């Protein structure tokens, strides 16, 4: 929550998996708001193409100023 919001805004996105180089691409459907902290978290329950579980991980970044 930022800027006095009552709920954390949700960010809409699409994903595409490219098995040739084992890349998961995340594309945001709209430009991200400026000076916002964004959290991307892949949790438990995700299986790879070989049916092995993904090790959960998080990515956090802040968008820049205009």
Buried (B, 14 or more C-beta within 10 A) or exposed (E): EEEEEEEEEEBEEEEEEEEEEEEEEEEEEEEEEEEBEEEEEBEEEEEEEEEEEEEEEEEEEEEEEE
